[in-house]
Amino acid sequence: MKLIRTGVFFLLTTLFVGSTSYQKSMPCREIIEHMLDSIKNIKTQACSVKATERIGKHFLISHSYIKINVSPRKIYFHNPEKGAELLWVEGINKGNALVHSKTIPLMNLDLDPYGSILRKDQHHTIFDLGSYYIGITIANTVLKSQKDFDKHFTFAGTLTFNSKECYQVILSFPDYKYIDYITKKGETVTSIAHKLNTSDYKIRFKNDLSSYFGSIKEGKKLRIPIPYSNKAIIYIDKKTYIPISITVYDEEGLYEAYEFTSMRINPTFKSDEFLKSFKGYHF
């Protein structure tokens, strides 16, 4: 699945690059092309994130700081409000994340990134942190609507957000709807969401699977939202072409919003920065 999604990402940027003459008359297409290309070239990333997510009928707001090394995949996550730190490194700790919480200060926990504890009241997994998930989701969205790009993507001018001049792009899908989907052997909600480029959490919520994270029985009928949302507003930094704000709406209104500040693209991390012994960590 990872290879397929990565292949789609690179295919889409290649298609955009090959249509230079069309881009000149379509500024929105050119902006999206540059954004996808900039995300594709991210090797390391660090930033602060404000996340607003609708959980059930209520909104949860959280603030965190993340550091990501793309390949090999390494993730550091810190939520100072909850006093929680997480460290995940590809090929280490049997695939589990190392988690420290101030509520259990004398020990660390090894937790499944796809399990119920780390997924509780979260729209996304730790692997969706950073810009790549935004890029692949938009890339897949464009690929599915190549002929109708102008119908769904609109350049809405420039604005200043958090002291940065940004392009504003609006994604609109008035044909947003729910479809019936029959599960196949071995599928999970996460794998279905990736395959159909839609919201993992929304599938769980609409099908009473909010606390279930394993394989789903073959042949089960699920209601799936297609596409990811009916509207999204993206602010793209004019200097870096990296998205620094994305606000997503569904049939009920605001669904989720993410603001990225103190953004560092391709910083050089220290050799021990993804080790639990790194100075300043609490593991």
C-alpha positions, 0 to 999 in steps of 0.5 A: 500500500505504501508503494502504491500511494508513493507511486501515485504521488510521483506520477501526479507530480510528473503529470503536472510538470508535463503540462507547462503551457496549461499551467500558465493559464491556470494558476491554481494548477501551478500552485498545487504542482509546486506544493506537491513537488515541495512536499516530495522533496522533504527529507526531514521536517520539524514544526509545531502543530495545532490540531482541531478535530471533531470527535463525536459531537465535540471538538478536541484541540491539541498542541504538539511538536513533531520531528520527522525523518522521512527515510528511514522513517523516524518520528518524535512527537511531544504534547506538552499539555498532556506531558506525553512524548512518543518516539517511533523508529522504523525497524526498532522496538518490534514496530511499537512506539515508545511512549512516556506520559507524566501520568506514569512517570517512572516507566515507558510504554511500548504501544502499537501505533495502530492500536486502541490507546494511541488511536483513541480520540484521534483522526489520524495515526502517527504516520500521518504527521507532517506534510506528506499525508496532506500531499498524498491525500491531495495528490490522490484527490487530483488524480481521481478528478483530473478532467474536473480539476477546475471544477474542484480546485479554486485559487482564492487569492493571497493572504497573510497567515501567522506573518507568512504570505500565503496562497489560498486554495479551496477544494470543493466537492458538492457531490460528496456522499456516502457509498456502500462498501463490502469488506474483503478478507484481511482489510482494516478501516485504515487500509480501506481509508488509504485505498479509497483516499478517505477519512479513517476516523469518519468510517469508524464513526459512521459504522460504529467502529470507533473503538475497533482497530483490527481486521474487519470480517469479510463481507461486512457492509460499510458506509464510506464517505467519498471523497475525503470531504466536501470542502477544504481550505489550504494556505500554502506558504508562498516562499516554501510552497508547503501547506501551513494551514488546512481546514476541512469540512463535511456534511455537518460543518467543520470536521478538522483543522491543522495549523503548522508553525515554527516550520523547519524543512530539511533541518539536519538532526543530530545523530542521537535525536531519535534515541530515547537518551537524547538530551531533553527527552523524558523517556 
